[in-house]
Amino acid sequence: MKIALASPPICPDKEQKKAWLDQLTEAAKSTGASIVCFPESFLPGYPGMGYPSSDRTPDALEKALAEAQSIAARHRIAIILPMDWFIGDKLYNVAQVIDADGQILGYQAKVQLDPSEDEWWTPGDTRQLFEVNGLVFGIAICHEGFRYPETVRWAARQGAKVVFHPHFSGGNTEGVVLQEWGHKDNPYYEKAMQMRALENTIYFASVNYATTYQESGSAIIAPDGTCLVHQQYGQPGITVSDINLAKATGLLANRFKPIK
């Protein structure tokens, strides 16, 4: 099975976002991938990305999700689409899961918010697994996968073969231009990706935006902690790898002995 990660640039215009969603989804499908995952808060964008407030209304978000469903159905590929989502009058940071028929399989809300995000979103309170073409997977969103490894271990212990990790780190305004994925002087994020795979014996698929000053690069990590493939810093595009589900045994996750 092939899985894909889509790294778009930051773009505040919703029509540009829709175009990138369509283009990168089509590119992922052309490789034979069964599923493609976009980065955190792709719709309408992470706070501070410059999108108009009108893109963040319930009606606007529902319309954007419907358009994404059409894109998934047209290209016949499942999409993990991170976005804002209203439940009642509360706003959540979620990842919607859309199958290749364009049907919504459900969503994972971000449970562990970064302290800076408390003013933006309501934290979720449940975790779940999803299945596409026999692939059982979980989702941990940004801060969760980097600083709350329990979120990934939960999915592995429930039978997930892959945990997808949409995130956002870095930006276009200031920072350091990284040169080598996983370099010892890089921020810790890429090391954390490797640990989430290695400590659970599953695949970990982490996806970021393509920006000038990225603090982490999109990558697919094997169950032994090896980086199978990564996207070049600053370059929009897709990251694709074959995965062998038999290697995602969950061995180390399932040997965990909780303290009672």
N, C-alpha and C positions, 0 to 999 in steps of 0.2 A: 504494500500500500504506500502511496505517496501522500505526504501532507505538505502544505504550503503556508508561508507567512507573507503578508503583504505590507511593505513599508512605503507609505505615501509621504509626500512632503506636507508640511503645515500649510493649509490654505483656508482662509476664513470664508471664502465664497462657497455657498452650498452647491451650486452647479458644478464648480470645480471638484468638490468632494464627490459628487455623484459620478463625474467623469472618471476620477481616479478609482472609485469603487468598481465601476464597470470595466475599466481597462485592466486593473490588476487581477480582478476575478477571472476575466477572459484569459489573461496570461497564465494564471494558475491552472485553469482547466486545460490549456494547451499542453501542459507538461504531463497530464494524466493524474494530477492530484485529485483526491476525493473531497478535500476540505481545505479552506483557506481562512486564516485568522488575521484580522486587522488590529491595529494598536488601540490602546486605551482611549475612550472618549472620542472615537473618530467622528461621531455625530453628536452634537454640532461642533465638537472640538473641546479640548481641555480648557478650563478657565484661563483666560489671558491670551487665548489664541486669536482674538480679534473678531470673532463672529458676532453678528447682530443678535440682540436679545430675542428678536422675533423668531430666530431659528430654534429657540429653546422652549417654545410653548408646547403644550400637549398635542395640539393639532399638527404643528410642524413636525414634531418627532414621529407621530403616527404616520404621516405622509411619507417621511423619509424611510421609515421601516418598510412600508408597503412597496416603495420603489426598490429597496434592497431585495425584497422577496421576489420581485419581478426579475431582477438581475440574476439571482441565484437560479431561478427556474429557466431563464433563457440560456444560461451557460451550463446548466445541469451540474452544478457543484454546490456543496454545502458551504455556508459562510458563517463564521463567528464574527458578529458585528457589535463591537463595544459602542455604547451610546448612553446618553441620559434617558431616563424613563420615569414618567410619573405613575405612581400608584396612589390613587386618591389625590390629595393635595401635596403629597410628599415626593421629592425628587431623589432618584437613586442613580448610582453609577453602575451600569449593568453591561453584560455581554449577552446579546441575543443570539440564539442558535437557530439558523435557518437551514432546512434540508434542501436537497437538489430539486425537489418539487416546488420549492418556494414556501413550504409550510413552516410555521414556527414550532420548534420542539420545546422551547422554554427559554429561560434566561438564568444566568448567575449574577446576583447582585454582589457588589463589593461589600464585604462584611467588615474587614479591617481597614478603616480609613486612615490615611495619614492625618496627623493633627491639624495640618493646614487646610484639610478638606472638610472639616466639621461644619464650616459655614456654608458649604455648597451642597452637600449630599446627606441623606439619611442612610445610616449603615444598614445593610441587609442582615438577616438573622438566620438564614438557612443555607446549606450547601447541597448540591446535587450533581449527579453524573448525567452524561448524555451518550447517545450511541448513533453513529453514522456508518453505514456499510460494515457493521460488525466491529467498528472501532469504538471502544468505551473510553471516554475521556472526561476529565474535569477541567475547571477553569479557575485560575487564581489571578486576580487583577493587581498588577503593579506592586504596591507596598506589601500586599499579602504575600506574594511569592518571594520578595526580597527580605522581608523582616519577620514574617510569620510562617515559618516552614511547616507548622502544623496544618495549614490549609492545603498544602500539597500532599502531606502524609495522609491526611484524611481521605483524599481522593484515591491515593495508591492503595490504601487498606480496604477501600470499597471495591477495588477491581479495575481502576483506571489504568490504561496502558500508556496514556499520554496526558500530561497536564499542559494546556495552552495558557500562556502568560502574556496577555496584552498589557503593555506598559508605556509610559512616557518618561524619558529622562533626557535632560539636555535642552537644546533650543537653538535659535538662530542669532541671538543677540550677543552673547558673551560666553567664554569658556575656553577649553583646550581642544584642539583638533586631534583626536586620537588617530593613531597610525596602525596599530596592530591589535587584532581581537585577542583578548585575554592577557595582554601584557601586564607584567607585575606592577607597573606604575599606573595602570588604568584604575578608575573607580571600582569598587568591589562588586558591582552589579553582575558582571560576567562570571566572576568566580561563584557568586550565589546561584546563577543558573546551573552551573556544573554540579554544585552540591545538591540542588534540589533533585536532579536526576540520579546522581550517584548514591545519595543516602536513602533513596527509595527504590532503586533498581527499576526505573521507568524512564520513558522519554519525556523531555521537558522542552517545549517549543515556545520561545520567548520572542515577542515582536515589538519593535519600537518604530517611531517615525524616522524618516530620513531628514536630518537637520545638519546645520553647519557644525554645531558643537555637541554632537551626541556624547552621552556618557555611557552608552551601552549599545551594542549592535545586535540586530535580530539574529537569532541562532537556533538551531535544532541540536539538542544534546542527547547523546545515546545513554542507555541505562548504566554504562560504566563511567559516565562523566566525560566522555570524549565529545568534543565539538565536531559534529558531522559536517556542518555547513553553516556559513554565516554571510550576511549581507555586508557589502562594503559601506563604510561610513559615508553618510551624506548622499548616497545614491538611491533614489526611489527604485523600487522593483520588487521582485518576489524572491523568496528563499525557499527552496524545495529539496526534500530528501525522501528517499525510500526509507521505510521503517519496517523492522521485523518484529511483529507483535510477540513472537515466541520468546524474544530476548527481554521483553518487559515483564519480568516475573513478579515484580513487587516483593522480592525476597527480603530485602532489608527492612522495608516498611512493615511487612507482616511479622517480623521477629521482634518488633517493638513491644515492650511489656509495660503497659501503663502502671503507674504507682497508684495503689488504691488507698 
